[in-house]
């Protein structure tokens, strides 16, 4: 139990560090570009420690599952001469003077807890309203509240607002967070691949079969008429290392497998190494059926949906696996593969959430490759830490989990919807496009894009993310994904 708890703590600390560095990815370029940053916070909920250095308050909050950097002027003025508004790289600074308690409750489960954090910081009631005229209601009221939320925090620093940055600087600031997670993923996966290595088939025999059964057979035991496996008949033993076949050196298991597959019924002169000494044995593969697989090891099916088979030479032996350190050049492709996998999960998220609902409230099984919550990641970490396995193997798996977690943070934050970083990037690109078109047409500069108008969308997205998070957490409690079945 203590090891299980330790595994969970490792993931919680790793997540908090990843979030903290994500926000540093926003903080550093914002300060370099002269934007006034008033707060840098890791976590959400109650502040347990903070210190002001210069104009920025740095702090840690109670629940380490979110964070934000507060920059002035992420919302531009609605009218010429109107003061800019402050906002954050969290979800948003918003004032909801009706139903605030309900919104807080729904928002607490939103991705990273940022929406709840932003509303917590706003706090205690309606924002001041313009003296002239009735305050707008509905969606217009929400947008207006967002504009009025922090007007007093700008002071005389309007020249240092985020909205005054050139488009490319806005993009750099907003991409700084996700790319910090990408960098962390690269570091963690470098430790996994270069420091530990990946399991690969070796040229050492792992298991030997007593007999051969065709791929189309459903039998689980060797019958009286089942042919004896050639490897066992030739006297090969687990632990023997294949050195050469018919005088050709064998560098990997695929080479041995290919030599056997191409030689049904033909005797092969196989050199093996056993107990440090080499010896030669005669091995005659027999023709047998096996499933056809593609380059990724997936079973190939025909037009009728049935698995395809092929007749090849087989000897009834499988390789032992060994952990082989990889060159550092293998890391980018490994990271890219993980990004592609996570992107595929996000693209198919609506259907996957339906599947998770059916699994959580029905008899269906969870997809081990589907999305999981932080609770699910913590359970996996606890499961790994409590295994009776070498410490190195546990550490490798932990680093792999943290690498995958940072890939998920990277990809998820690039989704082009407010309040995610990708939504701010899209807003900056749209602004650049509008200004470029205006220049080409000889029109006046249209000014910055009014991102405050996206506040209702931000709220809707945040509530959807909150609902998804609640469902994932529930599913990870009642029907969790396990690494070991």
Helices and strands as residue ranges (DSSP letters): H 2-32, E 37-53, E 56-75, E 85-88, H 100-107, G 111-113, H 114-122, H 138-148, G 151-153, G 158-160, G 162-164, H 167-190, I 191-196, E 198-208, H 230-233, E 241-245, E 248-249, H 253-261, E 267-274, E 277-284, E 286-291, E 309-314, E 317-324, G 328-330, H 331-347, H 349-361, H 374-385, H 391-413, H 421-440, G 451-454, H 455-478
